[in-house]
Every structure is written in C-alpha cells, then in structure tokens.
Amino acid sequence: MESLSESRFGSVVLLFKIAGIPLKIKKMSTLYTIYMITVIFCSSTTFVGMIADVYVHRDNLRHAVKNIRLSIPTTNIVLVWCYCR
C-alpha cells in the first residue's frame, strides 16, 4: 500500500524519475546511471547549442529572435532542474 505522500505526489515523483533526478535511491543501477548521464548530456548540449546559435546568428534578427523565444523557457527548465538537483 502506498503512503499518503506517494499517492499525492506520484506524478511529480514520476517526472523527477523521468528527468533523471533520483529520489530516495540507496543504490542506483548501472542502467539508471547511464540513463541519467544521457539525459544530462543531451539536455546540456541542447541548451548550450541554443545559446551558441543565438550568438552566431546575432546579425540575423529574425533567426535570433526565434531562438531566443525558445531559449527563455529552456533556461527556466534548466534552472528548475538545477534547483531540484
């Protein structure tokens, strides 16, 4: 039987697990560690790539503004993720 907090926050805990943020894990499996490294690497390179693309195409305003529009929510997600880590 689940505890009251697990039933209330089950979806949040599931989102943390999908994002690679371990919760109450005493020993992580090798597969989970590889998964976490892959998620962290892919999301970090995507974020850095978006910022670099804005910098490289700073003379093309239309392209830069499209990427800045995508970079702002991504920055918020990365900051929340770093706070949760």
FENZIRA-V632703 format. One record per residue. N is the residue number from 1. RES is the residue in one letter. PHI is phi in whole degrees, -180 to 180 (* if undefined). OMEGA is omega as a letter, one per 20 degrees, with the letter a starting at -180 (none if undefined). Layout:
N,RES,PHI,OMEGA
N,RES,PHI,OMEGA
This chain:
1,M,*,a
2,E,-77,r
3,S,-77,a
4,L,-63,a
5,S,-69,r
6,E,-68,r
7,S,-74,r
8,R,-76,a
9,F,-110,a
10,G,-62,a
11,S,-69,r
12,V,-67,r
13,V,-63,r
14,L,-62,r
15,L,-63,r
16,F,-63,r
17,K,-66,r
18,I,-65,a
19,A,-78,r
20,G,89,r
21,I,-99,a
22,P,-74,r
23,L,-127,r
24,K,51,r
25,I,-106,a
26,K,-80,r
27,K,-138,a
28,M,-88,r
29,S,-75,r
30,T,-64,a
31,L,-62,r
32,Y,-67,r
33,T,-64,r
34,I,-63,r
35,Y,-62,r
36,M,-62,r
37,I,-63,r
38,T,-64,r
39,V,-64,a
40,I,-65,a
41,F,-64,a
42,C,-65,a
43,S,-70,r
44,S,-68,r
45,T,-68,r
46,T,-64,a
47,F,-64,r
48,V,-65,r
49,G,-64,r
50,M,-66,r
51,I,-67,r
52,A,-66,r
53,D,-66,r
54,V,-64,a
55,Y,-67,a
56,V,-68,a
57,H,-101,a
58,R,-69,r
59,D,-81,r
60,N,-97,a
61,L,-61,a
62,R,-62,r
63,H,-68,a
64,A,-65,a
65,V,-67,r
66,K,-61,a
67,N,-73,r
68,I,-67,r
69,R,-59,r
70,L,-82,a
71,S,-73,a
72,I,-65,r
73,P,-67,r
74,T,-65,r
75,T,-62,r
76,N,-63,r
77,I,-64,r
78,V,-64,r
79,L,-66,r
80,V,-65,r
81,W,-63,r
82,C,-65,r
83,Y,-65,a
84,C,-74,r
85,R,-74,none
